[in-house]
């Protein structure tokens, strides 16, 4: 059987183009906000509770919420950026706790 990668890619791109034309896709900013939140959740799920995931996961979730708030509720970046910086600092302090492992524990 021949490689079907190119025909499938063309079909998917064609469907995406048609969906974009008929406005069946959500707004780009909504996609970005959802992607940031999903990435934050994925970090927490796949990495578990580690020093890096305690910082990265919630921060990505907060960045997605901030993006959504800016685009759909006219929240100013002048407020959102400092709030995100405060959150990032607080998460970095939480990650310093000795009971949070550096790496994910190996599965038994």
Residue frames as qw, qx, qy, qz and C-alpha x, y, z in Angstrom:
[[0.000, 0.890, 0.456, 0.000, 0.00, 0.00, 0.00],
 [0.402, 0.507, -0.020, 0.762, 1.33, 3.41, -0.93],
 [0.233, -0.228, -0.448, 0.832, 1.85, 6.21, 1.54],
 [0.035, -0.729, -0.623, -0.282, -1.48, 7.96, 2.09],
 [0.359, -0.490, -0.293, 0.738, -0.02, 10.93, 3.98],
 [0.067, -0.087, 0.272, 0.956, -0.26, 13.47, 1.15],
 [0.264, -0.407, -0.649, -0.586, -3.86, 12.69, 0.09],
 [0.437, -0.624, -0.615, 0.204, -5.05, 12.72, 3.70],
 [0.305, -0.384, -0.134, 0.861, -3.26, 16.01, 4.32],
 [0.047, -0.111, -0.433, -0.894, -4.90, 17.54, 1.24],
 [0.366, -0.537, -0.699, -0.297, -8.34, 16.35, 2.35],
 [0.434, -0.594, -0.475, 0.484, -7.86, 17.73, 5.87],
 [0.206, -0.250, 0.066, 0.944, -6.59, 21.07, 4.55],
 [0.151, -0.296, -0.587, -0.738, -9.54, 21.24, 2.16],
 [0.419, -0.629, -0.653, -0.040, -12.03, 20.62, 4.97],
 [0.400, -0.498, -0.286, 0.714, -10.27, 23.20, 7.14],
 [0.096, -0.022, 0.291, 0.951, -10.47, 25.75, 4.32],
 [0.291, -0.463, -0.643, -0.536, -14.17, 25.10, 3.82],
 [0.473, -0.626, -0.565, 0.254, -14.86, 25.30, 7.57],
 [0.321, -0.337, -0.090, 0.880, -12.90, 28.56, 7.77],
 [0.032, -0.184, -0.458, -0.869, -14.84, 30.02, 4.80],
 [0.436, -0.536, -0.582, -0.430, -18.23, 29.20, 6.33],
 [0.175, -0.564, 0.391, -0.705, -17.08, 30.49, 9.75],
 [0.870, -0.300, -0.350, -0.177, -17.47, 27.12, 11.44],
 [0.642, 0.059, -0.470, 0.603, -14.22, 27.63, 13.35],
 [0.373, -0.842, -0.290, 0.260, -14.16, 29.59, 16.56],
 [0.135, 0.972, -0.169, 0.095, -12.25, 32.84, 16.67],
 [0.668, 0.428, -0.462, 0.397, -8.43, 32.55, 16.56],
 [0.094, -0.545, 0.503, -0.665, -8.11, 34.13, 20.00],
 [0.828, -0.278, 0.198, -0.444, -10.45, 31.56, 21.50],
 [0.940, 0.207, -0.254, 0.095, -8.36, 28.78, 19.95],
 [0.382, 0.525, -0.512, 0.563, -5.18, 30.27, 21.47],
 [0.431, -0.483, 0.410, -0.643, -6.80, 30.61, 24.90],
 [0.954, -0.107, 0.057, -0.276, -8.08, 27.03, 24.81],
 [0.814, 0.366, -0.368, 0.260, -4.68, 25.76, 23.62],
 [0.104, 0.566, -0.542, 0.612, -2.89, 27.50, 26.50],
 [0.669, -0.352, 0.363, -0.546, -5.28, 26.08, 29.07],
 [0.984, 0.102, -0.083, -0.123, -5.08, 22.62, 27.48],
 [0.603, 0.494, -0.490, 0.389, -1.28, 22.78, 27.49],
 [0.200, -0.529, 0.538, -0.625, -1.29, 23.69, 31.18],
 [0.861, -0.177, 0.236, -0.414, -3.61, 20.83, 32.02],
 [0.911, 0.312, -0.264, 0.051, -1.52, 18.44, 29.89],
 [0.286, 0.573, -0.596, 0.484, 1.64, 19.44, 31.77],
 [0.479, -0.398, 0.521, -0.584, -0.04, 18.71, 35.08],
 [0.942, 0.027, 0.105, -0.316, -1.49, 15.40, 33.90],
 [0.871, 0.386, -0.272, 0.136, 1.56, 13.99, 32.10],
 [0.365, 0.522, -0.541, 0.550, 4.27, 15.29, 34.41],
 [0.617, -0.502, -0.575, 0.192, 2.41, 14.95, 37.70],
 [0.308, -0.950, -0.009, -0.051, 3.34, 17.14, 40.64],
 [0.766, 0.009, -0.058, 0.640, 6.95, 18.20, 40.22],
 [0.282, -0.576, -0.091, 0.762, 8.81, 21.45, 40.83],
 [0.068, -0.108, 0.469, 0.874, 8.55, 22.45, 37.19],
 [0.140, -0.438, -0.780, -0.425, 4.96, 21.34, 36.59],
 [0.234, -0.683, -0.558, 0.408, 3.73, 23.23, 39.65],
 [0.095, -0.543, 0.080, 0.831, 4.98, 26.41, 37.97],
 [0.010, 0.114, -0.649, -0.752, 4.42, 25.75, 34.27],
 [0.053, -0.420, -0.885, -0.196, 0.98, 24.09, 34.35],
 [0.070, -0.762, -0.536, 0.356, -0.93, 26.67, 36.40],
 [0.104, -0.550, 0.166, 0.812, 0.89, 29.53, 34.68],
 [0.009, 0.043, 0.739, 0.672, -0.16, 28.30, 31.22],
 [0.084, -0.606, -0.790, -0.022, -3.73, 27.93, 32.46],
 [0.130, -0.748, -0.278, 0.588, -3.65, 31.47, 33.87],
 [0.109, -0.337, 0.432, 0.830, -2.13, 32.79, 30.62],
 [0.009, -0.311, -0.826, -0.470, -4.97, 31.20, 28.66],
 [0.130, -0.744, -0.623, 0.206, -7.55, 32.73, 30.97],
 [0.170, -0.634, 0.010, 0.754, -5.79, 36.11, 30.69],
 [0.093, -0.054, 0.641, 0.760, -5.77, 35.86, 26.90],
 [0.080, -0.538, -0.805, -0.237, -9.49, 35.05, 26.93],
 [0.187, -0.759, -0.431, 0.450, -10.24, 37.89, 29.38],
 [0.168, -0.452, 0.237, 0.843, -8.31, 40.36, 27.23],
 [0.005, 0.043, 0.709, 0.704, -9.95, 39.39, 23.97],
 [0.247, -0.473, -0.768, -0.354, -13.53, 38.81, 25.08],
 [0.377, -0.780, -0.475, 0.158, -13.97, 40.99, 28.17],
 [0.255, 0.840, -0.041, 0.477, -11.65, 43.90, 27.31],
 [0.700, -0.665, 0.011, 0.262, -9.38, 43.31, 30.30],
 [0.246, 0.921, -0.302, 0.033, -6.29, 45.45, 29.96],
 [0.846, 0.199, -0.346, 0.354, -2.85, 43.94, 29.57],
 [0.069, 0.621, -0.384, 0.680, -1.72, 46.67, 31.99],
 [0.663, -0.426, 0.358, -0.500, -3.52, 44.70, 34.69],
 [0.989, 0.063, -0.046, -0.128, -3.14, 41.18, 33.32],
 [0.657, 0.491, -0.447, 0.358, 0.65, 41.19, 32.87],
 [0.085, -0.532, 0.592, -0.600, 1.42, 42.29, 36.47],
 [0.814, -0.227, 0.263, -0.465, -1.15, 39.80, 37.76],
 [0.948, 0.240, -0.209, 0.026, 0.53, 37.02, 35.78],
 [0.395, 0.560, -0.544, 0.485, 3.93, 38.09, 37.14],
 [0.450, -0.455, 0.491, -0.591, 2.61, 37.95, 40.71],
 [0.954, -0.021, 0.094, -0.285, 1.17, 34.50, 40.04],
 [0.792, 0.433, -0.380, 0.205, 4.44, 33.32, 38.48],
 [0.088, 0.565, -0.597, 0.563, 6.42, 34.51, 41.50],
 [0.675, -0.315, 0.397, -0.536, 4.00, 32.85, 43.90],
 [0.976, 0.155, -0.075, -0.134, 4.16, 29.58, 41.95],
 [0.579, 0.525, -0.510, 0.359, 7.96, 29.72, 41.99],
 [0.238, -0.499, 0.588, -0.590, 7.88, 30.11, 45.76],
 [0.881, -0.111, 0.220, -0.403, 5.49, 27.16, 46.10],
 [0.884, 0.362, -0.293, 0.037, 7.82, 25.06, 43.93],
 [0.212, 0.613, -0.623, 0.438, 10.64, 25.64, 46.43],
 [0.752, -0.420, 0.286, -0.420, 8.86, 23.56, 49.06],
 [0.078, -0.472, 0.878, 0.027, 10.95, 20.52, 49.98],
 [0.575, 0.113, 0.771, -0.250, 8.02, 18.08, 49.81],
 [0.699, 0.642, 0.041, -0.313, 7.53, 18.70, 46.06],
 [0.813, -0.120, 0.432, 0.371, 9.76, 16.30, 44.08],
 [0.060, -0.580, 0.435, 0.686, 12.22, 17.47, 41.43],
 [0.288, 0.183, -0.767, -0.543, 11.20, 14.75, 38.99],
 [0.818, -0.106, -0.124, -0.552, 8.23, 12.48, 38.54],
 [0.555, -0.362, 0.731, -0.162, 8.52, 9.28, 40.54],
 [0.262, 0.238, -0.840, -0.411, 9.16, 6.22, 38.36],
 [0.820, -0.111, -0.093, -0.553, 6.24, 3.85, 37.97],
 [0.445, -0.388, 0.791, -0.162, 6.62, 0.60, 39.86]]
